[in-house]
Amino acid sequence: MATINFGGVLEEVVTREEFPMEKAREVLKNETIAIIGYGVQGPGQALNLKDNGFNVIIGQRKNSKTWDKAVADGWVPGETLFEIEEAAQKGTIIQYLLSDAGQITLWPTLKPFLTKGKALYFSHGFGITYKEQTNIIPPADVDVILVAPKGSGTSLRRLFLAGQGLNSSFAIFQDATGKARDRVIALGIGVGSGYLFETDFKKEVFSDLTGERGSLMGAIQGIFAAQYQTLRNNGHSPSEAFNETVEELTQSLMPLVAENGMDWMYANCSTTAQRGALDWWKKFKEATQPVFDELYASVAAGKEAERSISSNSQADYRDKLNKELEELRNSEMWQAGAAVRKLRPGK
Ligand SMILES: NC(=O)c1ccc[n+]([C@@H]2O[C@H](COP(=O)([O-])OP(=O)(O)OC[C@H]3O[C@@H](n4cnc5c(N)ncnc54)[C@H](OP(=O)(O)O)[C@@H]3O)[C@@H](O)[C@H]2O)c1
């Protein structure tokens, strides 16, 4: 572990320097890693592990487009690609990467394959934390571990191919074998993480549900929509409103924040812009703080999990989500966005 100062708070983290890939390979040399589910995280983690030299097989239900995707990615039926039950039987480490709703449905099928000494791996603390609602209660004689990449499986793969990595959290819920810590860190390095920071299952799920409902996805859309509407209500054109709300942010400003922080982005804008941003950010913080506190309380009370489980267990949940996404896509702001994107040079 390396001790790093995060804004005045010291934290222990794992980097590829203290735990190099060769060490990860040594720890997992006798393991068969069965990736169950080939949705978004499945391919990213499986392909990175395979390319890093680990022994990986896939478990995916047949008669599904996802099976065909796995074949197209080079997994060979009967050799490295199996039905879920067969892969779970062969695997010594079971990476449970079905959708969170799928994990609940399939749990009674998977559980018998979790025999003594195996490891059950998650990329989200959801199933274990909300066990009253999911009924996911692993046997006592298996390790239960987590590596949660902080981003999409697609980005995990893209960054790996570019020689970079997404940061991941890791956690140990149950150490039955005494090997859980080495196993989880080795897997975290193997899937292509940048650095690894330790958490527990509950903190992982509370922060993740808050983040995606909050600044990563929900809040950002809300703030975009509010500012766009204010500009449109005051007679600004869609092109002007979209450029001032979204395009400038994604094309110009966020890459600067990613590179060197908020102050550096501010410093690269006009002094007029800096004066205004420094005056107004606290007002936005005050206005949204109660909403974030309400959101966290809802997550902690299990209400967000309940909503997710009840909506995802409906047979037509995908259609309903697609309909809502379509409404978003068809809103004036995002239609204006499509037009702006088409006008980007080089398109
Ligand atoms: N999305 C991300 O990038 C991301 C990021 C960090 C952590 N995570 C976590 O990683 C885990 C996997 O998430 P994901 O987004 O990769 O999931 P996903 O894309 O929604 O997973 C779909 C996979 O689950 C299978 N599946 C769903 N329901 C099933 C059922 N009832 N029986 C059998 N198979 C079923 C699908 O097979 P079919 O195609 O045949 O239906 C497919 O293989 C979750 O715990 C999630 O919270 C995800």
The ligand as an SDF file (V2000), in Angstrom:
LIG
                    3D

 48 52  0  0  0  0  0  0  0  0999 V2000
  -22.2550   -0.5290  -16.5460 N   0  0  0  0  0  0  0  0  0  0  0  0
  -21.0620   -0.3020  -16.0240 C   0  0  0  0  0  0  0  0  0  0  0  0
  -20.1560    0.0990  -16.7140 O   0  0  0  0  0  0  0  0  0  0  0  0
  -20.7810   -0.5790  -14.5640 C   0  0  0  0  0  0  0  0  0  0  0  0
  -19.8090    0.1650  -13.8970 C   0  0  0  0  0  0  0  0  0  0  0  0
  -19.4100   -0.2070  -12.6160 C   0  0  0  0  0  0  0  0  0  0  0  0
  -20.0450   -1.3150  -12.0150 C   0  0  0  0  0  0  0  0  0  0  0  0
  -21.0350   -1.9860  -12.6690 N   0  0  0  0  0  0  0  0  0  0  0  0
  -21.6600   -3.1580  -12.0390 C   0  0  0  0  0  0  0  0  0  0  0  0
  -21.2520   -4.3090  -12.7760 O   0  0  0  0  0  0  0  0  0  0  0  0
  -22.3030   -5.2850  -12.7640 C   0  0  0  0  0  0  0  0  0  0  0  0
  -22.6860   -5.6000  -14.1980 C   0  0  0  0  0  0  0  0  0  0  0  0
  -23.2490   -4.4230  -14.7520 O   0  0  0  0  0  0  0  0  0  0  0  0
  -23.4250   -4.2090  -16.3100 P   0  0  0  0  0  0  0  0  0  0  0  0
  -23.8600   -2.7990  -16.5220 O   0  0  0  0  0  0  0  0  0  0  0  0
  -22.2330   -4.7370  -17.0300 O   0  0  0  0  0  0  0  0  0  0  0  0
  -24.6640   -5.1480  -16.5370 O   0  0  0  0  0  0  0  0  0  0  0  0
  -25.5420   -5.3180  -17.8420 P   0  0  0  0  0  0  0  0  0  0  0  0
  -24.8060   -4.8120  -19.0240 O   0  0  0  0  0  0  0  0  0  0  0  0
  -26.9040   -4.8210  -17.6070 O   0  0  0  0  0  0  0  0  0  0  0  0
  -25.5220   -6.9300  -17.8320 O   0  0  0  0  0  0  0  0  0  0  0  0
  -26.1520   -7.6010  -18.7320 C   0  0  0  0  0  0  0  0  0  0  0  0
  -25.7270   -9.0730  -18.5810 C   0  0  0  0  0  0  0  0  0  0  0  0
  -26.5850   -9.7120  -17.6380 O   0  0  0  0  0  0  0  0  0  0  0  0
  -27.2390  -10.7860  -18.3010 C   0  0  0  0  0  0  0  0  0  0  0  0
  -28.5550  -11.0020  -17.6750 N   0  0  0  0  0  0  0  0  0  0  0  0
  -29.4340  -10.0640  -17.2580 C   0  0  0  0  0  0  0  0  0  0  0  0
  -30.5000  -10.6580  -16.6980 N   0  0  0  0  0  0  0  0  0  0  0  0
  -30.2760  -11.9950  -16.7330 C   0  0  0  0  0  0  0  0  0  0  0  0
  -31.0010  -13.1310  -16.2940 C   0  0  0  0  0  0  0  0  0  0  0  0
  -32.1700  -13.0180  -15.6870 N   0  0  0  0  0  0  0  0  0  0  0  0
  -30.4490  -14.3500  -16.5060 N   0  0  0  0  0  0  0  0  0  0  0  0
  -29.2640  -14.4900  -17.1150 C   0  0  0  0  0  0  0  0  0  0  0  0
  -28.5330  -13.4470  -17.5580 N   0  0  0  0  0  0  0  0  0  0  0  0
  -29.0320  -12.2170  -17.3690 C   0  0  0  0  0  0  0  0  0  0  0  0
  -27.3000  -10.3380  -19.7450 C   0  0  0  0  0  0  0  0  0  0  0  0
  -27.5470  -11.3970  -20.6030 O   0  0  0  0  0  0  0  0  0  0  0  0
  -28.5550  -11.1460  -21.8540 P   0  0  0  0  0  0  0  0  0  0  0  0
  -27.9040  -10.1330  -22.7230 O   0  0  0  0  0  0  0  0  0  0  0  0
  -28.6800  -12.4850  -22.4330 O   0  0  0  0  0  0  0  0  0  0  0  0
  -29.8420  -10.6030  -21.2640 O   0  0  0  0  0  0  0  0  0  0  0  0
  -25.8830   -9.7620  -19.8990 C   0  0  0  0  0  0  0  0  0  0  0  0
  -24.9330  -10.7760  -19.9970 O   0  0  0  0  0  0  0  0  0  0  0  0
  -23.4350   -4.6720  -11.9560 C   0  0  0  0  0  0  0  0  0  0  0  0
  -23.3160   -5.0810  -10.6210 O   0  0  0  0  0  0  0  0  0  0  0  0
  -23.1740   -3.1750  -12.0720 C   0  0  0  0  0  0  0  0  0  0  0  0
  -23.7340   -2.4450  -10.9990 O   0  0  0  0  0  0  0  0  0  0  0  0
  -21.4150   -1.6490  -13.9300 C   0  0  0  0  0  0  0  0  0  0  0  0
  1  2  1  0
  2  3  2  0
  2  4  1  0
  4  5  1  0
  4 48  2  0
  5  6  2  0
  6  7  1  0
  7  8  2  0
  8  9  1  0
  8 48  1  0
  9 10  1  0
  9 46  1  0
 10 11  1  0
 11 12  1  0
 11 44  1  0
 12 13  1  0
 13 14  1  0
 14 15  2  0
 14 16  1  0
 14 17  1  0
 17 18  1  0
 18 19  2  0
 18 20  1  0
 18 21  1  0
 21 22  1  0
 22 23  1  0
 23 24  1  0
 23 42  1  0
 24 25  1  0
 25 26  1  0
 25 36  1  0
 26 27  1  0
 26 35  1  0
 27 28  2  0
 28 29  1  0
 29 30  1  0
 29 35  2  0
 30 31  1  0
 30 32  2  0
 32 33  1  0
 33 34  2  0
 34 35  1  0
 36 37  1  0
 36 42  1  0
 37 38  1  0
 38 39  2  0
 38 40  1  0
 38 41  1  0
 42 43  1  0
 44 45  1  0
 44 46  1  0
 46 47  1  0
M  CHG  2   8   1  16  -1
M  END
$$$$
